[in-house]
Amino acid sequence: MAFVVGMLIKTAAVPIVVAVVVTWLLHRLERLKPQATTLGVACGFIAGWFFQEFSVWFPVRYLDWFPAAALILALLPKVSPIAAAWFLVPAFPKMVPPRLWAVGLLTVFTYGLAWFLNKATDKIQQRALVGVFMATGTACSLVLLQSFSLKFAQIAGLLTASLTAALLFANKPGGNAKGLPFLFFGLMCNLMFIGYANTSSDVPTWCFALPLVAPLVLLWNPSSRKLQAVRYSLVVTILMVAVIPALLVHPPWEAEH
Amino acid sequence: MSRNILIVCAMALLLTGCNSEEATEPTPAAGDNTPPATSSGSGFAVTSENTKVLFVGTKKSGDSQAGGFKEVSGTIGVDGDKITSVNVVIQVDSLFSGQEKLTGHLKNEDFFSVKEFPELTFASSKVEGSGEVTITGELNMHGQTGEISFPATVSVTDGKVKLDAKFKVDRTKFGMNYTGQPDNPINAEVDIEILVGA
């Protein structure tokens, strides 16, 4: 477990630094300011990706398309979820659902989640949005780790770490994170599907999907402090309901190889 | 707003409703009740019952983990008391090891990517010698093909083939680059043992 924690810290360093520097630079360009955070997070993710041992310069397999997907999701958020799903969904021989169905479902799923939150970014505190994205990313990383893939957990970690820039540069509602929900869900939905499609573990299928709906709780924006606390408790509850069963099927405290 | 949330939740249910494929029970490993090998024409049938494919992975520290594959099929070409070819298909999903977590990790993307590459194949291009032979051929593993050559002890008696081979395969040449702990990495070379007619 100490090794896993150490690796996740190592995985986090490069994307955090690059995302923060790029976001800081883009903030100085008035024209790019509305997307500064989104582009910074994408750059952090891409930089972190190319520091991993599994990265290749020219895509060969479905996984190799993650950096390109991050770039197009950041540059053309509203039209790219279908392209991201097309390149990232694998074509395994006995995959359930079959590839074309999976591409369709993931495109609808990504659009559904990202569109609502993107539309509401003017009303949601950006720091709250990014915080919930980071919590969701961490939950996804844990589920993927429990499904026996350190590589997928690392990829989720790269995106979660990159979001640190968005947290640091969070300003007034709707400030500089236009398109961020498309980037986050475009990468994370596909990654969780890949994790589900690859796994030979006993992690329940719904554990791969449930964390992704947790940020939707932010669409409920009550004014009272008590209800705000209830809102965040609801996010945490959804994430725990996804993570705890995944932890229990293969307890990390049992013997490791 | 609540209607919108309901629509998205319905989409979530659609995705979660896609159940993974039912896990199939692996066939038993070759054990004490191994039936006698059968020959088919000029070929000897390699089956899960008469063949063992085992491996041992090691770490820099010397720690090792053993495992193998339960489902093996193929043919060994026979000409008199010599073998002329070896063609084997292994179902990677039949991989086993002593630990559930290790088995799951080996099947996943960090190693064999079993869902993407469900079969591992070997097709010999030449077999040199008699008794103590050298088998050369194409190994297709993890979606990549490479030539390997290994020594084997072979005997053919009354149509039954016995083959015993021990050799090493560099997994990194087949795209399995996972190294594990930086201070105690997993060695690139994996010890392989194949026993036919055991």
Interface residues (C-beta under 8 A of the other chain):
Chain A: F3 E53 F54 R61 L63 P90 F92 P93 K94 M95 V96 P97 A102 L105 L106 V108 F109 G112 L113 F116 S147 F148 S149 L150 K151 F152 F193 Y196 A197 N198 T199 S200 S201 T205 W206 F208 A209 L210 L212 V213 L216 L219 W220 H250 E254 A255 E256 H257
Chain B: M1 N4 I5 I7 V8 C9 M11 A12 L14 L15 T16 C18 N19 S20 E21 Q65 D93 S97 Q99 E100 K101 L102 T103 G104 H105 K107 N108 E109 D110 S113 V114 K115 E116 P118 G143 N177 Y178 T179 Q181
